[in-house]
Amino acid sequence: MEAVEEGDAAGVVPTPSPQLVVVEPLLELRIERRGRLVWRRLASAGQGLPVPLAWPLDPITPGEVVLLRLRPEQAPEGAFAHVHLVGASPERMASTAALIRSLAQNPLAWLAAIEAALEAEDVPLAWTLLFAPQLPDAADLTALRAEVVRRGCGD
């Protein structure tokens, strides 16, 4: 993610159905497409929204800009941080899907692919892989995922 304006961020998503990972507990999440609210979820009393949260809508198309409005636990009513998700090119989405399929359920392959993405400074791909629903249930990967969340998902 890159800062756009104060309180705003934007990031290219290399997959059409990204997992939504937010470190700070959220009271509310809104998703807007073409300026219209298309999805909204409020946290239950005393609990933040669950994370990671599977993409709840039709896939993001290449080049599409989707606005997430995030209201953290301590924020007053109507105070939102904004994140603009931009669908990657069709080629990038296809290559990401092919990579995920090629990794199958091999934890070492997943770890190597995540490390390769980080070495190439491709943080969106690394986080897509790390939070992919297809990620095998392996201790090293679970620990890495927990560490990234603990540190705040920063680059």
Disulfide bonds with the S-S distance in Angstrom:
none
